Amino acid sequence: MARRWAYRSKGVPDNEAVILFPTDNFWGRSITASGACDDPSRYNEFGPFTAGFEIFKYNDVEALRTMLKENPNICAVCIEPVQGEAGVILPDDGYVKAVRDLCTEFNVLMIADEI
């Protein structure tokens, strides 16, 4: 769904949409979910993975801003407001709002998934 939204809303060319996922995320154990993580135990010796997923550093607004500036084909940012796979990781105050503001600024869908 995020990719279809991107094509209409941002004019991203077919097969060039990128969805960002934060470090230390957990979206499940399917091949697609595993391809969106940075945990070697979930992606080493597995695949092929779904194309178009990239990782950004969780809780680092400036790293996210840089990626959004550099790649106009980013159509969505998926975050977990509280991460649970690597322990209970809480973001800095204002992080979720800053992600929301960046997504608005760059015309990117924000997807919030809770643990």
Contacts in CASP RR format, 6 or more apart in sequence:
PFRMAT RR
TARGET T0000
AUTHOR 0000-0000-0000
METHOD contacts of the structure
MODEL  1
MARRWAYRSKGVPDNEAVILFPTDNFWGRSITASGACDDPSRYNEFGPFT
AGFEIFKYNDVEALRTMLKENPNICAVCIEPVQGEAGVILPDDGYVKAVR
DLCTEFNVLMIADEI
2 17 0 8 1.000
2 19 0 8 1.000
2 75 0 8 1.000
2 76 0 8 1.000
2 109 0 8 1.000
2 111 0 8 1.000
3 12 0 8 1.000
3 17 0 8 1.000
3 19 0 8 1.000
3 75 0 8 1.000
3 76 0 8 1.000
5 75 0 8 1.000
5 76 0 8 1.000
5 109 0 8 1.000
6 12 0 8 1.000
6 17 0 8 1.000
6 73 0 8 1.000
6 75 0 8 1.000
6 76 0 8 1.000
6 109 0 8 1.000
7 14 0 8 1.000
7 17 0 8 1.000
9 75 0 8 1.000
9 107 0 8 1.000
9 109 0 8 1.000
10 72 0 8 1.000
10 73 0 8 1.000
10 75 0 8 1.000
10 107 0 8 1.000
10 108 0 8 1.000
12 72 0 8 1.000
12 73 0 8 1.000
12 75 0 8 1.000
13 73 0 8 1.000
15 51 0 8 1.000
16 73 0 8 1.000
17 52 0 8 1.000
17 73 0 8 1.000
17 74 0 8 1.000
17 75 0 8 1.000
17 76 0 8 1.000
18 52 0 8 1.000
18 53 0 8 1.000
18 54 0 8 1.000
18 71 0 8 1.000
18 73 0 8 1.000
18 74 0 8 1.000
18 75 0 8 1.000
19 36 0 8 1.000
19 52 0 8 1.000
19 53 0 8 1.000
19 54 0 8 1.000
19 74 0 8 1.000
19 75 0 8 1.000
19 76 0 8 1.000
19 77 0 8 1.000
19 78 0 8 1.000
20 53 0 8 1.000
20 54 0 8 1.000
20 55 0 8 1.000
20 56 0 8 1.000
20 64 0 8 1.000
20 67 0 8 1.000
20 74 0 8 1.000
20 76 0 8 1.000
20 77 0 8 1.000
20 78 0 8 1.000
21 27 0 8 1.000
21 36 0 8 1.000
21 37 0 8 1.000
21 53 0 8 1.000
21 54 0 8 1.000
21 55 0 8 1.000
21 56 0 8 1.000
21 78 0 8 1.000
22 55 0 8 1.000
22 56 0 8 1.000
22 57 0 8 1.000
22 58 0 8 1.000
22 59 0 8 1.000
22 78 0 8 1.000
22 79 0 8 1.000
22 80 0 8 1.000
22 83 0 8 1.000
23 38 0 8 1.000
23 55 0 8 1.000
23 56 0 8 1.000
23 57 0 8 1.000
23 58 0 8 1.000
24 38 0 8 1.000
24 39 0 8 1.000
24 58 0 8 1.000
24 83 0 8 1.000
24 85 0 8 1.000
24 86 0 8 1.000
24 89 0 8 1.000
25 36 0 8 1.000
25 37 0 8 1.000
25 38 0 8 1.000
25 58 0 8 1.000
25 78 0 8 1.000
25 80 0 8 1.000
25 83 0 8 1.000
25 85 0 8 1.000
26 37 0 8 1.000
26 80 0 8 1.000
26 83 0 8 1.000
26 84 0 8 1.000
26 85 0 8 1.000
26 115 0 8 1.000
27 33 0 8 1.000
27 36 0 8 1.000
27 37 0 8 1.000
27 78 0 8 1.000
27 113 0 8 1.000
28 34 0 8 1.000
29 42 0 8 1.000
31 46 0 8 1.000
31 47 0 8 1.000
31 48 0 8 1.000
31 49 0 8 1.000
31 50 0 8 1.000
32 49 0 8 1.000
32 50 0 8 1.000
34 42 0 8 1.000
34 43 0 8 1.000
34 46 0 8 1.000
34 47 0 8 1.000
34 49 0 8 1.000
35 42 0 8 1.000
35 43 0 8 1.000
35 46 0 8 1.000
35 47 0 8 1.000
35 49 0 8 1.000
35 50 0 8 1.000
35 53 0 8 1.000
36 49 0 8 1.000
36 50 0 8 1.000
36 53 0 8 1.000
36 55 0 8 1.000
36 78 0 8 1.000
37 43 0 8 1.000
37 55 0 8 1.000
38 55 0 8 1.000
39 85 0 8 1.000
43 49 0 8 1.000
54 67 0 8 1.000
54 74 0 8 1.000
56 63 0 8 1.000
56 64 0 8 1.000
56 67 0 8 1.000
56 77 0 8 1.000
57 63 0 8 1.000
57 64 0 8 1.000
58 79 0 8 1.000
58 83 0 8 1.000
58 89 0 8 1.000
58 91 0 8 1.000
59 89 0 8 1.000
59 91 0 8 1.000
59 92 0 8 1.000
59 95 0 8 1.000
61 95 0 8 1.000
61 98 0 8 1.000
61 99 0 8 1.000
61 102 0 8 1.000
64 77 0 8 1.000
64 99 0 8 1.000
64 102 0 8 1.000
65 102 0 8 1.000
67 74 0 8 1.000
68 74 0 8 1.000
68 77 0 8 1.000
68 102 0 8 1.000
68 105 0 8 1.000
68 106 0 8 1.000
68 108 0 8 1.000
69 106 0 8 1.000
74 106 0 8 1.000
74 108 0 8 1.000
75 108 0 8 1.000
75 109 0 8 1.000
76 108 0 8 1.000
76 109 0 8 1.000
76 110 0 8 1.000
76 111 0 8 1.000
77 99 0 8 1.000
77 102 0 8 1.000
77 103 0 8 1.000
77 108 0 8 1.000
77 109 0 8 1.000
77 110 0 8 1.000
77 111 0 8 1.000
78 111 0 8 1.000
78 112 0 8 1.000
78 113 0 8 1.000
79 96 0 8 1.000
79 99 0 8 1.000
79 110 0 8 1.000
79 111 0 8 1.000
79 112 0 8 1.000
79 113 0 8 1.000
80 112 0 8 1.000
80 113 0 8 1.000
80 114 0 8 1.000
80 115 0 8 1.000
81 91 0 8 1.000
81 96 0 8 1.000
81 112 0 8 1.000
81 114 0 8 1.000
82 88 0 8 1.000
82 89 0 8 1.000
82 90 0 8 1.000
82 91 0 8 1.000
82 114 0 8 1.000
82 115 0 8 1.000
83 89 0 8 1.000
83 115 0 8 1.000
84 115 0 8 1.000
85 115 0 8 1.000
96 112 0 8 1.000
99 110 0 8 1.000
100 110 0 8 1.000
102 108 0 8 1.000
103 109 0 8 1.000
103 110 0 8 1.000
END
